[in-house]
Amino acid sequence: MTATPRRIWLCADDYGISHSVNAAIRDLVLRGRINATSAMVVAPTFQRSEALSLAILNAGTQRVAIGLHVTLTAPFRPLSEGYRPVRKGAFLPLTSTLRAAMLRLLNPEKIAVEVAAQIKAFEAAFGKPPDFIDGHQHVHLFPQIRDAVLNVAKDRAPDAWVRQCGHPGRSKDRTRDRKAWLLDYLSRGFRKRAKRLGVKVNPAFAGTYDFNASPDFAALFPAFLEDLPDGSVVMCHPGFVDDELKRLDPLTTLREAEYNYFSDDAFPGRLSAKGLTLGVT
């Protein structure tokens, strides 16, 4: 008897960061190669027209789940007035944000107001609450930030699930990269808080790799798919490179490598060989 395929969320992060990234993500949605993307509503080029161009792909038949990519790190700027701490009007860099969070130096009330402002901006652009919520550079998992994100999600988007970035079945594996280990660690407390609040989370997560090591994405990706339960999230960052992307984010040409991998005609067969599917509903 043939086993029922397990559905995963192959989620393209950073929709909104640049027009070229957006175009690549929409193309992959149309091809049926990804089934989720999270929108960065604080990005300078994010516009309602870009949101409508994505949302219209769900007309008639839903092709893609659209989530909010909560963004709280530089070079992006807060949407809410009075957000603190900032540096030259922008959020703190990632390392400074993580350090402040671990030392409990952030302001949870300010964070909650900012997260609510980003949900409001999402609703204004897409005409509905997000299907799910995750975080740029995984900031939503950090101490203090996680409580604000989960509480606001419960109040403002009660039907949304929130991304946790651990794989409980692999949590004792210390041979993986340090980023995956840290995300596993942070996700343990995140899952406990989400359960206490009644907020839904994905059962497992994959997709991390060292962006600075010139990796072979085609060689890495099959390992992400191993042992994934139904409903898991695999993170990706496909895109085309333009000047706006170069200005805002160090992850550039690797996005094109990811796009090429997913757009290849052989990709659907690679998923089905693992017993996986990208159905949305």
Secondary structure in CASP SS format (residue, H / E / C, confidence):
PFRMAT SS
TARGET T0000
AUTHOR 0000-0000-0000
METHOD secondary structure of the structure
MODEL  1
M C 1.00
T C 1.00
A C 1.00
T C 1.00
P C 1.00
R E 1.00
R E 1.00
I C 1.00
W E 1.00
L E 1.00
C E 1.00
A E 1.00
D E 1.00
D E 1.00
Y E 1.00
G C 1.00
I C 1.00
S C 1.00
H H 1.00
S H 1.00
V H 1.00
N H 1.00
A H 1.00
A H 1.00
I H 1.00
R H 1.00
D H 1.00
L H 1.00
V H 1.00
L H 1.00
R H 1.00
G C 1.00
R C 1.00
I C 1.00
N C 1.00
A E 1.00
T E 1.00
S E 1.00
A E 1.00
M C 1.00
V C 1.00
V C 1.00
A C 1.00
P C 1.00
T C 1.00
F C 1.00
Q C 1.00
R H 1.00
S H 1.00
E H 1.00
A H 1.00
L H 1.00
S H 1.00
L H 1.00
A H 1.00
I H 1.00
L H 1.00
N H 1.00
A C 1.00
G C 1.00
T C 1.00
Q C 1.00
R C 1.00
V C 1.00
A E 1.00
I E 1.00
G E 1.00
L E 1.00
H E 1.00
V E 1.00
T C 1.00
L C 1.00
T C 1.00
A C 1.00
P C 1.00
F C 1.00
R C 1.00
P C 1.00
L C 1.00
S C 1.00
E C 1.00
G C 1.00
Y C 1.00
R C 1.00
P C 1.00
V C 1.00
R E 1.00
K C 1.00
G C 1.00
A E 1.00
F C 1.00
L C 1.00
P C 1.00
L H 1.00
T H 1.00
S H 1.00
T H 1.00
L H 1.00
R H 1.00
A H 1.00
A H 1.00
M H 1.00
L C 1.00
R C 1.00
L C 1.00
L C 1.00
N C 1.00
P H 1.00
E H 1.00
K H 1.00
I H 1.00
A H 1.00
V H 1.00
E H 1.00
V H 1.00
A H 1.00
A H 1.00
Q H 1.00
I H 1.00
K H 1.00
A H 1.00
F H 1.00
E H 1.00
A H 1.00
A H 1.00
F H 1.00
G C 1.00
K C 1.00
P C 1.00
P C 1.00
D C 1.00
F E 1.00
I E 1.00
D E 1.00
G E 1.00
H H 1.00
Q H 1.00
H H 1.00
V H 1.00
H H 1.00
L H 1.00
F C 1.00
P C 1.00
Q C 1.00
I H 1.00
R H 1.00
D H 1.00
A H 1.00
V H 1.00
L H 1.00
N H 1.00
V H 1.00
A H 1.00
K H 1.00
D H 1.00
R H 1.00
A C 1.00
P C 1.00
D C 1.00
A C 1.00
W E 1.00
V E 1.00
R C 1.00
Q C 1.00
C C 1.00
G C 1.00
H C 1.00
P H 1.00
G H 1.00
R H 1.00
S C 1.00
K C 1.00
D C 1.00
R C 1.00
T C 1.00
R C 1.00
D C 1.00
R H 1.00
K H 1.00
A H 1.00
W H 1.00
L H 1.00
L H 1.00
D H 1.00
Y H 1.00
L H 1.00
S H 1.00
R H 1.00
G H 1.00
F H 1.00
R H 1.00
K H 1.00
R H 1.00
A H 1.00
K H 1.00
R H 1.00
L H 1.00
G C 1.00
V C 1.00
K E 1.00
V E 1.00
N C 1.00
P C 1.00
A C 1.00
F E 1.00
A E 1.00
G C 1.00
T C 1.00
Y C 1.00
D C 1.00
F C 1.00
N C 1.00
A C 1.00
S C 1.00
P C 1.00
D C 1.00
F H 1.00
A H 1.00
A H 1.00
L H 1.00
F H 1.00
P H 1.00
A H 1.00
F H 1.00
L C 1.00
E C 1.00
D C 1.00
L C 1.00
P C 1.00
D C 1.00
G C 1.00
S C 1.00
V E 1.00
V E 1.00
M E 1.00
C E 1.00
H C 1.00
P C 1.00
G C 1.00
F C 1.00
V C 1.00
D C 1.00
D H 1.00
E H 1.00
L H 1.00
K H 1.00
R H 1.00
L H 1.00
D C 1.00
P C 1.00
L C 1.00
T C 1.00
T H 1.00
L H 1.00
R H 1.00
E H 1.00
A H 1.00
E H 1.00
Y H 1.00
N H 1.00
Y H 1.00
F H 1.00
S H 1.00
D C 1.00
D C 1.00
A C 1.00
F H 1.00
P H 1.00
G H 1.00
R H 1.00
L H 1.00
S H 1.00
A H 1.00
K C 1.00
G C 1.00
L E 1.00
T E 1.00
L C 1.00
G C 1.00
V C 1.00
T C 1.00
END
